[in-house]
Amino acid sequence: MGRKGLKAPVRCAVVGYGAAHIFGRAHGRWIDATPDLEWAAVCDRDPERLDAAKEEFPQLETYESVTDMLSRADIDLISIVTPHFTHAPISIECMKAGRHVICDKAMCLSVAEADAMIDAAEKNDVMLAIFHARRHDGNFRAIKEAVHSGQIGDVFHIELTAGGYGRPRDWWYSKKALGGGAFYYWGPHAIDWVLDLVRERIKGVTGFYHKRVWHDIDQEDQVRAIMLFENGCVADVSHSHIAAIGKPLWRILGTKGAILDTGSGGNKGYQEQIAGPSGGSFQMVQIGDDGRKSVDVPYKESDWLTYYMEIADHLLRDGPVPVTGEDGRRTIAVFEAAEKSSKTGKTEAVAYE
Ligand SMILES: NC(=O)c1ccc[n+]([C@@H]2O[C@H](COP(=O)([O-])OP(=O)(O)OC[C@H]3O[C@@H](n4cnc5c(N)ncnc54)[C@H](O)[C@@H]3O)[C@@H](O)[C@H]2O)c1
């Protein structure tokens, strides 16, 4: 079967071969490691980045504009790895041209843009998938297994914290209109992890945004979203550029135990490797009839390739889309509610479809 009669190998392009994380190359490597997918083209408006791609992967066709690539290249799947403000327009242009799209995080800058992207996928009968592949980080996989198998009882409290003290660098990310703000860098991973862990509807979000130190740039210095779920669970996610003392990455409390994870090594080899070895462990405390027991639970392997394997399964064998446009939209809706709440001082509802 497959979508629109697609046959293997599905020819793929990557848009955005940026120098900051060389994440276009990471996508290309995952594509090439996936049976049934073939990395055929790369597009970047910066010719130097195309030269860099061509030097390492001489077989690639190169294009300086998406419009040009869409008119000339024989490709079916396009991975978009460009700055956030370009995600919606480039995705929509590709989908209107009948191409399937994987859009890296953050999906876009607003719920309105997310709606337009989902609409374009439906109208043009193409796949829209959002690249929340850090669901496959080894620490998150191990935490998810422990939580979903009930090892700490019912989870009622989650803290997820990252950042430190330092001025964000000058580039598109630190310009709010282009990057989206301080939540849009690491935040999409964090909110997606929480939503993958707590499969409940969000009742409301309370946000606290601080602008205290780095006044020469317009993104926030610290952002925090406290999410209340319908089952009573509360998740408190924050990212900071002004936190002079940090906290462990994860602290999760359940009715029969707790998890504490520093996160170090949970994504060992990310961006460089197809999959990463287990890089550490987290502490799990369980309260039982015989008292309190503390164990170190090893992280799992980081099986990042699974994301692209599932994309191939969807395109060729009608499997489910690993992370849908609607999933990505929910993360953006949480950011929007948190920012609104930081201004109104009230708990705000999350836009559901
Ligand atoms: N999923 C992850 O873990 C992860 C990791 C790193 C980066 N990213 C995401 O990758 C995306 C890019 O980030 P980056 O760090 O590589 O940024 P970057 O600035 O290094 O690279 C962006 C590239 O896109 C190109 N570009 C911009 N507009 C374009 C257009 N209209 N057409 C073609 N090319 C265009 C630029 O020339 C540049 O080479 C962002 O969405 C970022 O969040 C995701």
PDBQT file of the ligand as one rigid body, heavy atoms in Angstrom, charges set to zero:
ROOT
HETATM    1  N1  LIG A 401      15.730  18.220  17.102  1.00  0.00    +0.000 N 
HETATM    2  C1  LIG A 401      16.844  18.653  17.650  1.00  0.00    +0.000 C 
HETATM    3  O1  LIG A 401      17.315  18.133  18.641  1.00  0.00    +0.000 OA
HETATM    4  C2  LIG A 401      17.560  19.819  17.020  1.00  0.00    +0.000 A 
HETATM    5  C3  LIG A 401      18.933  20.043  17.208  1.00  0.00    +0.000 A 
HETATM    6  C4  LIG A 401      19.524  21.155  16.556  1.00  0.00    +0.000 A 
HETATM    7  C5  LIG A 401      18.748  22.005  15.774  1.00  0.00    +0.000 A 
HETATM    8  N2  LIG A 401      17.419  21.724  15.635  1.00  0.00    +0.000 N 
HETATM    9  C6  LIG A 401      16.535  22.565  14.822  1.00  0.00    +0.000 C 
HETATM   10  O2  LIG A 401      17.068  22.688  13.523  1.00  0.00    +0.000 OA
HETATM   11  C7  LIG A 401      16.639  23.917  12.962  1.00  0.00    +0.000 C 
HETATM   12  C8  LIG A 401      17.843  24.691  12.451  1.00  0.00    +0.000 C 
HETATM   13  O3  LIG A 401      18.688  24.983  13.549  1.00  0.00    +0.000 OA
HETATM   14  P1  LIG A 401      20.247  25.144  13.358  1.00  0.00    +0.000 P 
HETATM   15  O4  LIG A 401      20.843  25.184  14.702  1.00  0.00    +0.000 OA
HETATM   16  O5  LIG A 401      20.739  24.139  12.377  1.00  0.00    +0.000 OA
HETATM   17  O6  LIG A 401      20.296  26.627  12.712  1.00  0.00    +0.000 OA
HETATM   18  P2  LIG A 401      21.350  27.250  11.703  1.00  0.00    +0.000 P 
HETATM   19  O7  LIG A 401      21.113  28.714  11.709  1.00  0.00    +0.000 OA
HETATM   20  O8  LIG A 401      22.721  26.741  12.005  1.00  0.00    +0.000 OA
HETATM   21  O9  LIG A 401      20.954  26.625  10.291  1.00  0.00    +0.000 OA
HETATM   22  C9  LIG A 401      19.845  27.008   9.558  1.00  0.00    +0.000 C 
HETATM   23  C10 LIG A 401      20.202  26.873   8.068  1.00  0.00    +0.000 C 
HETATM   24  O10 LIG A 401      18.998  27.102   7.336  1.00  0.00    +0.000 OA
HETATM   25  C11 LIG A 401      19.355  27.863   6.181  1.00  0.00    +0.000 C 
HETATM   26  N3  LIG A 401      18.154  28.590   5.730  1.00  0.00    +0.000 N 
HETATM   27  C12 LIG A 401      17.512  29.601   6.357  1.00  0.00    +0.000 A 
HETATM   28  N4  LIG A 401      16.439  29.976   5.645  1.00  0.00    +0.000 NA
HETATM   29  C13 LIG A 401      16.391  29.179   4.567  1.00  0.00    +0.000 A 
HETATM   30  C14 LIG A 401      15.517  29.077   3.466  1.00  0.00    +0.000 A 
HETATM   31  N5  LIG A 401      14.455  29.886   3.353  1.00  0.00    +0.000 N 
HETATM   32  N6  LIG A 401      15.762  28.153   2.516  1.00  0.00    +0.000 NA
HETATM   33  C15 LIG A 401      16.834  27.339   2.623  1.00  0.00    +0.000 A 
HETATM   34  N7  LIG A 401      17.720  27.395   3.641  1.00  0.00    +0.000 NA
HETATM   35  C16 LIG A 401      17.496  28.289   4.601  1.00  0.00    +0.000 A 
HETATM   36  C17 LIG A 401      20.470  28.798   6.649  1.00  0.00    +0.000 C 
HETATM   37  O11 LIG A 401      21.246  29.261   5.564  1.00  0.00    +0.000 OA
HETATM   38  C18 LIG A 401      21.237  27.890   7.597  1.00  0.00    +0.000 C 
HETATM   39  O12 LIG A 401      22.311  27.232   6.921  1.00  0.00    +0.000 OA
HETATM   40  C19 LIG A 401      15.873  24.636  14.077  1.00  0.00    +0.000 C 
HETATM   41  O13 LIG A 401      14.507  24.357  13.930  1.00  0.00    +0.000 OA
HETATM   42  C20 LIG A 401      16.396  23.980  15.325  1.00  0.00    +0.000 C 
HETATM   43  O14 LIG A 401      15.505  24.079  16.414  1.00  0.00    +0.000 OA
HETATM   44  C21 LIG A 401      16.833  20.661  16.219  1.00  0.00    +0.000 A 
ENDROOT
TORSDOF 0
